Amino acid sequence: MSRSRRDFVKLASAAAAASVVWPQRAVAELNPNRSVKESLGIDDRADFDPKALAAVALDAARAAGASFADVRVDRQISQALSIRNANGGNVSYGDNVGVGVRVIANGQWGFVASDVATPDAVADAARRAVHQARVNAKARTAPVALAPAPAVPSGYWATSVKVDPFSVPVGEQQEALLAGTKAALAVGTGIKETRAGVTFLRVERVFASSEGSNIAQTFSLAFPGGFVEGTVADESVMATAGPKGFGWAAAGYEVVRDAKLAETMRAAAEEVLRESQAMIGAAAPRSVDVGRYELVVGPGMFWGLISAQSSPRSGWREPSAGGRAPRGRATRHRRRRRLGRCRWARPSSRCGGIARRRADS
């Protein structure tokens, strides 16, 4: 299937309108008494009709020769607010839509997805899925056989949400996070940096099939997080920790209201200072001469290295099960002065690092 330049320009323009991410803004620029969406003047997509788009895709798939088809039309709304130390914070907002079509034609599957949610685009996606299925059928002999499943003509499910996060005023969200960072900073001069933030995600999905199912789902997720860093002894020892019980959940803004951030961030800061003080009396690693050394990495550290969560440049993270510290537990680091460079993987893959002695075992 070929497209003209005019078709390409049309689809590209529709994609730009369908998926929008607003630039990050300072919280101080927004009206504290209104929600993020209201403050930014964001359109609520009143003309977006996912069920109608799903019907267009199914009709186009049947017309192109599909013996079976189903379609998922998604709208994903995200909102994030973050605070660093006692600063005012930043906020971001995104609203994206997309369509996924799968079909069976000539006994084989065909799949196509599009980030353009317009009638023309979803019909085109359905036709391309049928084309792909026919191409796939040339390399397959056994036809696809679907297991029988009852149709659900009018289904609905939604995550239980007590407080809609997209309707909470910006000022309330800012004050809740600031209460946590300020409480951590007040613990002592050893606390150098605190961060608190939360991202909310809502996915509104419509599923429809040629067998008669039509199901609407709404998934709501909250991703809160906090971080406290502290140093003692002229910053030669550092520890970090996060507030306990402030993890992701299938919920709404209630996770922030129930978190008691002032208490949990203060407790995290106190733990950081305890860990830092405890490391002062620990035996320092034996010093070595400047030069080239082999860095021997235990299995627990491997994932941290390849994912850049731990590296010689950023400090040595104390190994734990799976190479990660449990949530809410302090992570210890011992900073050393950079003495040279280190390498792993290919010779061209380098990182600023520290010289270390060869492990005895």
C-alpha positions as CSV (number, residue, x, y, z in Angstrom):
1,M,0.0,0.0,0.0
2,S,1.4,3.4,-1.0
3,R,0.6,6.9,0.2
4,S,0.8,10.2,-1.6
5,R,2.6,13.2,-0.2
6,R,-0.8,14.8,0.5
7,D,-1.9,11.8,2.6
8,F,1.3,12.0,4.6
9,V,0.9,15.7,5.3
10,K,-2.7,15.1,6.3
11,L,-1.8,12.3,8.7
12,A,1.1,14.2,10.2
13,S,-1.0,17.3,10.9
14,A,-3.7,15.2,12.5
15,A,-1.1,13.5,14.7
16,A,0.2,16.8,16.0
17,A,-3.3,17.8,17.0
18,A,-4.1,14.4,18.6
19,S,-1.1,14.2,20.9
20,V,-0.2,17.3,22.9
21,V,2.4,17.7,25.7
22,W,2.4,21.2,27.3
23,P,5.8,22.6,28.2
24,Q,6.9,22.4,31.8
25,R,5.8,25.5,33.7
26,A,6.7,27.0,37.1
27,V,3.9,26.5,39.6
28,A,4.1,30.2,40.4
29,E,2.8,31.0,36.9
30,L,-0.4,29.2,37.5
31,N,-3.6,30.2,39.4
32,P,-3.3,28.4,42.8
33,N,-7.1,28.2,43.2
34,R,-7.6,26.3,39.9
35,S,-6.6,22.9,38.6
36,V,-3.6,22.5,36.3
37,K,-5.8,21.9,33.3
38,E,-7.9,25.0,34.0
39,S,-4.9,27.2,34.7
40,L,-3.3,26.1,31.4
41,G,-6.6,26.6,29.5
42,I,-6.6,23.1,28.1
43,D,-9.4,21.9,26.0
44,D,-11.3,18.9,27.3
45,R,-11.6,17.3,23.8
46,A,-15.4,17.5,23.8
47,D,-15.4,16.3,20.2
48,F,-13.4,13.1,20.9
49,D,-15.7,10.1,20.6
50,P,-13.8,6.8,21.0
51,K,-16.8,4.6,20.4
52,A,-17.5,6.2,17.1
53,L,-13.8,5.8,16.1
54,A,-13.9,2.1,17.1
55,A,-17.0,1.6,14.9
56,V,-15.2,3.2,11.9
57,A,-12.2,0.9,12.3
58,L,-14.4,-2.2,12.5
59,D,-16.4,-1.2,9.4
60,A,-13.2,-0.5,7.5
61,A,-11.7,-3.9,8.5
62,R,-14.8,-5.8,7.4
63,A,-15.0,-3.9,4.1
64,A,-11.3,-4.8,3.5
65,G,-12.0,-8.5,4.0
66,A,-11.2,-9.2,7.6
67,S,-13.0,-12.2,9.1
68,F,-12.3,-10.9,12.6
69,A,-11.3,-7.5,14.0
70,D,-10.9,-5.7,17.3
71,V,-9.8,-2.2,18.1
72,R,-8.6,-0.3,21.2
73,V,-8.9,3.5,21.3
74,D,-6.9,5.0,24.1
75,R,-6.7,8.5,25.6
76,Q,-3.8,9.0,28.1
77,I,-3.8,12.1,30.4
78,S,-0.9,12.8,32.6
79,Q,0.0,15.5,35.1
80,A,3.1,15.9,37.2
81,L,4.2,18.3,39.9
82,S,7.6,18.3,41.5
83,I,9.2,20.3,44.4
84,R,12.9,20.7,45.1
85,N,13.9,21.9,48.6
86,A,11.7,24.9,49.5
87,N,11.3,26.1,45.9
88,G,7.9,26.7,44.2
89,G,8.1,23.7,41.9
90,N,7.3,22.8,38.3
91,V,4.3,21.3,36.7
92,S,3.7,19.5,33.4
93,Y,0.6,18.1,31.6
94,G,0.0,15.8,28.7
95,D,-2.9,14.6,26.7
96,N,-2.3,11.8,24.1
97,V,-4.6,9.6,22.1
98,G,-3.9,6.5,20.0
99,V,-5.6,3.6,18.2
100,G,-4.6,-0.1,17.9
101,V,-6.2,-2.4,15.4
102,R,-5.7,-6.1,15.0
103,V,-7.5,-8.3,12.4
104,I,-7.6,-11.8,11.0
105,A,-7.6,-12.0,7.2
106,N,-6.7,-15.1,5.1
107,G,-6.4,-16.9,8.3
108,Q,-3.5,-14.8,9.8
109,W,-3.1,-11.9,12.2
110,G,-2.4,-8.3,11.1
111,F,-1.6,-5.5,13.6
112,V,-1.4,-1.7,13.1
113,A,-1.3,1.1,15.5
114,S,-1.7,4.9,15.0
115,D,-1.3,8.0,17.1
116,V,-3.8,9.8,14.9
117,A,-7.3,9.4,16.3
118,T,-9.5,10.7,13.4
119,P,-12.0,8.7,11.3
120,D,-9.8,8.8,8.2
121,A,-6.7,7.7,10.1
122,V,-8.4,4.8,12.0
123,A,-10.0,3.5,8.8
124,D,-6.6,3.6,7.1
125,A,-5.1,1.7,10.0
126,A,-7.7,-1.0,9.7
127,R,-7.1,-1.4,6.0
128,R,-3.3,-1.6,6.6
129,A,-3.8,-4.3,9.2
130,V,-5.8,-6.4,6.7
131,H,-3.0,-5.9,4.2
132,Q,-0.4,-7.0,6.7
133,A,-2.5,-10.1,7.6
134,R,-2.6,-11.1,3.9
135,V,1.2,-10.7,3.6
136,N,1.7,-12.8,6.8
137,A,-0.5,-15.5,5.3
138,K,1.9,-16.1,2.5
139,A,4.5,-17.4,5.0
140,R,2.0,-19.4,7.2
141,T,0.1,-22.6,6.5
142,A,-2.0,-23.2,9.6
143,P,-4.8,-20.7,10.0
144,V,-5.5,-18.9,13.3
145,A,-8.3,-20.4,15.3
146,L,-9.8,-18.3,18.0
147,A,-11.1,-19.8,21.2
148,P,-14.9,-19.1,21.7
149,A,-15.6,-16.1,24.0
150,P,-18.9,-14.5,24.9
151,A,-19.5,-11.0,23.6
152,V,-19.8,-8.2,26.1
153,P,-22.0,-5.6,24.4
154,S,-21.9,-3.0,27.1
155,G,-19.1,-3.4,29.7
156,Y,-17.5,-0.9,32.0
157,W,-14.8,-0.9,34.6
158,A,-12.9,1.9,36.4
159,T,-10.2,2.2,39.0
160,S,-11.7,3.2,42.4
161,V,-10.7,6.9,42.9
162,K,-11.7,8.9,45.9
163,V,-10.4,12.3,44.8
164,D,-9.9,13.2,41.1
165,P,-6.3,14.5,40.9
166,F,-7.0,16.5,37.8
167,S,-9.5,18.7,39.6
168,V,-7.4,19.5,42.7
169,P,-6.2,23.1,42.8
170,V,-2.5,23.7,42.1
171,G,-2.0,25.5,45.3
172,E,-3.2,22.5,47.4
173,Q,-0.8,20.1,45.6
174,Q,2.1,22.5,46.0
175,E,1.5,23.0,49.7
176,A,1.3,19.3,50.4
177,L,4.6,18.6,48.7
178,L,6.3,21.6,50.3
179,A,5.2,20.4,53.7
180,G,7.3,17.3,53.2
181,T,10.5,19.0,51.8
182,K,10.5,21.7,54.4
183,A,10.1,19.2,57.2
184,A,13.1,17.3,55.9
185,L,15.2,20.4,55.6
186,A,14.4,21.4,59.2
187,V,16.0,18.3,60.6
188,G,19.5,19.7,60.4
189,T,22.2,21.4,58.4
190,G,23.4,18.0,57.1
191,I,20.3,17.7,54.9
192,K,21.5,19.1,51.6
193,E,18.7,18.3,49.2
194,T,15.1,17.2,49.3
195,R,12.6,16.4,46.6
196,A,9.0,15.5,46.5
197,G,6.7,15.0,43.5
198,V,3.7,13.1,42.2
199,T,2.6,12.1,38.7
200,F,-0.9,11.1,37.9
201,L,-1.9,9.0,34.9
202,R,-5.4,8.3,33.6
203,V,-6.0,6.0,30.6
204,E,-9.5,5.9,29.1
205,R,-9.8,2.9,26.8
206,V,-12.6,1.7,24.6
207,F,-12.4,-1.9,23.2
208,A,-14.7,-3.1,20.5
209,S,-14.7,-6.3,18.4
210,S,-16.5,-7.6,15.3
211,E,-18.1,-10.2,17.6
212,G,-20.1,-7.6,19.3
213,S,-18.1,-6.6,22.4
214,N,-18.0,-3.0,23.4
215,I,-16.2,-2.2,26.7
216,A,-15.0,1.0,28.3
217,Q,-12.3,1.1,30.9
218,T,-10.6,3.8,32.9
219,F,-7.3,3.1,34.6
220,S,-6.0,5.6,37.2
221,L,-2.5,5.5,38.6
222,A,-0.6,7.7,41.0
223,F,3.2,7.7,41.1
224,P,4.3,9.7,44.2
225,G,8.0,9.9,45.2
226,G,10.3,11.6,47.7
227,F,14.0,11.9,48.2
228,V,16.3,13.1,50.9
229,E,20.1,13.5,50.7
230,G,22.4,14.4,53.6
231,T,26.1,14.7,54.2
232,V,28.3,15.0,57.2
233,A,32.1,15.3,57.9
234,D,32.8,17.9,55.3
235,E,30.6,16.0,52.8
236,S,33.0,13.0,52.7
237,V,30.0,10.7,53.6
238,M,26.6,10.8,52.1
239,A,23.4,8.9,52.6
240,T,20.0,9.0,50.9
241,A,16.5,7.8,51.8
242,G,12.9,8.2,50.8
243,P,9.6,8.5,52.7
244,K,8.1,5.2,53.6
245,G,4.6,4.3,52.3
246,F,4.8,6.9,49.5
247,G,4.8,4.5,46.6
248,W,2.7,4.1,43.4
249,A,-0.9,3.0,43.7
250,A,-4.0,2.5,41.6
251,A,-5.7,5.5,43.1
252,G,-6.2,9.2,42.8
253,Y,-5.1,12.3,44.8
254,E,-6.0,10.6,48.1
255,V,-2.5,9.0,48.1
256,V,-1.0,12.5,48.7
257,R,-3.6,13.5,51.4
258,D,-3.1,10.2,53.2
259,A,0.7,10.2,53.0
260,K,1.4,12.5,56.0
261,L,4.5,13.8,54.1
262,A,5.7,16.1,56.8
263,E,6.1,13.1,59.1
264,T,7.5,10.6,56.6
265,M,9.9,13.0,55.0
266,R,11.2,14.1,58.4
267,A,11.7,10.5,59.4
268,A,13.6,9.9,56.1
269,A,15.9,12.9,56.9
270,E,16.6,11.6,60.4
271,E,17.5,8.2,59.0
272,V,19.8,9.9,56.5
273,L,21.7,11.7,59.2
274,R,21.9,8.5,61.3
275,E,23.3,6.5,58.4
276,S,25.8,9.3,57.6
277,Q,27.1,9.4,61.2
278,A,27.4,5.6,61.3
279,M,29.6,5.7,58.3
280,I,32.1,8.1,59.9
281,G,33.4,5.4,62.2
282,A,33.5,2.7,59.5
283,A,36.9,1.6,58.3
284,A,37.9,3.6,55.2
285,P,38.9,1.7,52.1
286,R,42.6,1.1,51.7
287,S,44.1,3.8,49.5
288,V,45.9,2.8,46.3
289,D,48.3,4.5,43.8
290,V,46.9,6.2,40.7
291,G,46.9,3.8,37.8
292,R,44.8,1.2,35.9
293,Y,42.9,-1.4,37.9
294,E,40.3,-4.0,37.2
295,L,36.9,-3.3,38.7
296,V,35.4,-6.5,39.9
297,V,31.6,-6.3,40.1
298,G,29.4,-8.7,42.1
299,P,26.1,-10.0,40.6
300,G,24.1,-7.8,42.9
301,M,25.7,-4.7,41.4
302,F,25.4,-5.6,37.7
303,W,21.9,-4.3,37.1
304,G,22.8,-1.0,38.8
305,L,25.8,-0.5,36.6
306,I,24.1,-1.2,33.2
307,S,21.1,1.0,34.2
308,A,23.3,3.8,35.5
309,Q,21.7,3.6,39.0
310,S,25.2,3.0,40.4
311,S,28.5,4.0,39.0
312,P,32.0,4.8,40.3
313,R,31.4,8.4,39.4
314,S,28.2,8.8,41.4
315,G,29.4,6.9,44.5
316,W,29.3,3.3,45.5
317,R,25.8,2.0,46.3
318,E,25.6,-0.6,49.0
319,P,24.4,-3.9,47.4
320,S,21.1,-5.4,48.5
321,A,18.8,-8.1,47.1
322,G,18.5,-7.6,43.4
323,G,21.0,-4.7,43.4
324,R,18.4,-2.2,44.8
325,A,17.8,-0.8,48.2
326,P,14.3,-1.5,49.7
327,R,11.9,1.3,49.4
328,G,12.1,3.7,52.4
329,R,15.6,2.4,53.4
330,A,18.6,4.6,53.4
331,T,21.2,4.0,50.7
332,R,24.8,4.5,51.7
333,H,27.4,6.1,49.5
334,R,31.1,6.8,50.2
335,R,32.4,9.6,48.0
336,R,36.0,9.4,46.8
337,R,38.1,11.9,44.9
338,R,38.4,11.2,41.2
339,L,41.8,9.7,40.5
340,G,41.5,8.7,36.8
341,R,39.2,7.1,34.4
342,C,37.5,3.7,34.3
343,R,36.2,1.5,31.5
344,W,33.7,-1.3,31.0
345,A,32.1,-3.0,28.0
346,R,33.8,-1.6,25.0
347,P,37.0,0.5,25.0
348,S,35.0,3.4,23.7
349,S,32.6,3.2,26.6
350,R,34.2,5.3,29.3
351,C,33.1,7.0,32.5
352,G,34.7,9.4,34.9
353,G,35.5,7.3,38.0
354,I,37.7,6.3,40.9
355,A,40.7,4.0,41.2
356,R,39.9,0.8,43.2
357,R,42.0,-2.1,44.4
358,R,41.4,-5.5,42.9
359,A,39.0,-7.5,45.0
360,D,40.6,-10.4,46.9
361,S,37.6,-12.7,46.2
